[in-house]
Amino acid sequence: MEFDIKDIELADAGLHRIEWADRDMPVLASIRERFERERPLEGVRIGACLHVTTETANLVRTLKAGGAEVYLCASNPLSTQDDTAAALVKHFDIPVFAIKGEDTETYYRHVDAVIDAQPQITMDDGADVVGRIHESRREALEHIVGGTEETTTGVIRLRAMANDRALAYPIIAVNEAKTKHFFDNRYGTGQSTLDGIVRLTNRLLAGRTLVVSGYGWCGKGLAMRAKGMGCDVVVCEVDPTAALEAHMDGFRVMPREEAAKVCDIWVTVTGNLNVIDEPCYRNMKDGAIICNSGHFNSEINIPWLEEHAAKKVELKPMVDEYTLEDGRTIVLLAEGRLVNLSGAEGHPANVMDMSFANQALCAEYMIAHAKEMAPDCYDVPEEIDSRIAALKLETLGVAIDTLTEEQVAYMNSWNQGTV
């Protein structure tokens, strides 16, 4: 079995962490038990480009239990947990191509290694595998029947491809499942982003002004959690409805040039380009800390900092201080990459339980239905979303009501009005 990881001797430590995460992923565990019995993915090759974390390891275990051959690479150069990668190789016989801190050349070499396995299903977190296949590895399309996508950023890319009629096979947007973005994006990103910032900086959040760029589900969760930690939260938005919602939620809303003047900490979660840019840098006060929790580091214009800084100092790993020509300093965390995965451990297992349950069930769905699906970006089927929510409630010991026959009839009628 081919693989490329940092150190196989880390495997036992990684196994303990994987098993610890699994205790808080009961929905995925129940799917894994069924997959072991039914083997719905028997002989299916899955090429997965995901963050190589303990939670991902439990997804990969589930896919393999269903009969799949899984090949895994990292979806970000800094998010790999090297002990987890080693454990997947040694204890679960999964070919892994991921090393924390790998350079761009190595990153794409690892992506190519997964494509070389001739996957029938692609499982992406940011659409790098899909992009690579469509741009330079089109021979791989011969074997692919469908795919799944985990992130907002990836879905944006896929929908652009679909609109341009460039997408060559059907892909389910797992990110759009209610049991994904309502919980993973909101509660997972909210907690893990602040965890990454605190671990890297050891700064007290209470009393600080924290700017959030983007008020989607990730931004909402981050703003909510930061407020709970005592931050004065400012939101920057381009969408008037989202900006109005942020205002109604009690946050200050202002243009980025104005936010730059007051920010102590700035986090981008937009999926866009150069969100923190020259106009922001010109207005920032001395000592401002900037970071990104969106998928790509392009949200922060790092080349501008590199070009205009008189000095750059690594204060500690993944904490770089840039001194501008006028003497002001700006501190960049985690090279502008995902601060929650680069500086901490990413989302807690409890929310990834639902996200990866969606991945597993959508892979099963794709194998069963891909022949009926045209090349496009699809939402998660409602029955899968509802089933995962019900399973999660069951594992939490939470019971809910059910409609009576009379209520069902009323909800489906049109001729019962005021009485």
Secondary structure, DSSP 8 states (H G I E B T S, - for coil): ---B-S-GGGHHHHHHHHHHHHTT-HHHHHHHHHHHHH-TTTT-EEEEEE--SHHHHHHHHHHHHTT-EEEEEESSTT---HHHHHHHHHHH---EE--TT--HHHHHHHHHHHHHT--SEEEESSSHHHHHHHHH-GGGGGT--EEEE-SHHHHHHHHHHHHTT---S-EEEGGGSHHHIIIIIIIIHHHHHHHHHHHHH----TT-EEEEE--SHHHHHHHHHHHHTT-EEEEE-S-HHHHHHHHHTT-EE--HHHHHHH-SEEEE-SS-S-SB-HHHHHH--TTEEEEE-SSSGGGB-HHHHHHHEEEEEEEETTEEEEEETTS-EEEEEGGGSBHHHHSS--S-HHHHHHHHHHHHHHHHHHHHHGGG--SSEEE--HHHHHHHHHHHHHHHT-------HHHHHHHT-SS----
